[in-house]
């Protein structure tokens, strides 16, 4: 007998063909569960992550890369774009199919770039904006059409920038904030992309210039920016963007200045900030922002210090933090934050230590990590699933 979860026989569950299958019960999702593999079954949401067995290698990318982007498309596939191999930015892109574990090369971007952004628009297209090529910040942007597999140039931003953030707003527009420009200056400028016109429009500037910060869309639709670096020192400040007015307002400051950290919006609407670098030390500290009060609260620290890591909100509400720089090398350690208990717990190590990589929550609940720099500053093409 094979059990998909305690007390639940795989044989009694509805079978399904792939991750796009609609289960009869709206409280179940089609997954390839490790206890039933390779049989796909409709497993209750509450048990999706119960029987995972840590990290598993999946298909390798066609090109090793770091400082790239990964975007989960509406069809469940993952689009990886650009990045660098060694010191050379790339224009190649490829698609990961979770149902097969295979990567397929798709259309190349018009411009090679790394340190760019790549949000998925409401239309399903992917907007790549800015980045760096030959050590110069870019203002060019382009759209990927998943149906055709081709890239089309769209309007240029008003400012060149890399290491910025991009947030898809409730109205479908994209808000790009901060970054470093072609003059090697850290900027406070912000602009909006309108998919209906393909044009960028400047909007209110942030109160502080910053890059290597985080930007989160809160449950009330406002954009919340925290930390980062202004070119002189790490930032402790945080601010909110109001879509209706186009104005940024300072909110409560973090307890610790940090950059290259992560920020995760939890189910209760609070924002979990973890790790990062304060200019002197790599941090293990974590804190919660309550948008209803504007107050930060320190919580238990992670088991490991880390920055340039990733943080993924799982289907069970927990947050998976993985990799990053620890002890001056690429770490493979991972840990889980449980919001209901407020504690961090170590979980299985990745097969490769990684920094400057991507982590994506798939529609089946798994987390896909791709590429990055590994131990010995080796550029990786490997991918793995949690």
Secondary structure, DSSP 4 states (H G I P E B T S, - for coil): --EEETTEEGGGSPB-SSTT---SSTTEEEEE-TTTTT-EEEEEGGGTTTT--S-EEEPPPSS--BS-EEEE-TTS-EEEE--EETTEEB--EEEEETTTTEEEEEPPPSS-BBS-EEEEPTTS-EEEE--EETTEEB--EEEEETTTTEEEEEPPPSS-BBS-EEEE-TTS-EEEE--B-TTS-B---EEEEETTTTEEEEEPPPSS--BS-EEEE-TTS-EEEE--B-SSSB---EEEEETTTTEEEEEPPPSS--BS-EEEE-TTS-EEEE--B-SSSB---EEEEETTTTEEEEEPPPSS--BS-EEEE-TTS-EEEE--EETTEE---EEEEETTTTEEEEEPPPSS--BS-EEEE-TTS-EEEE--B-TTSPBP--EEE-
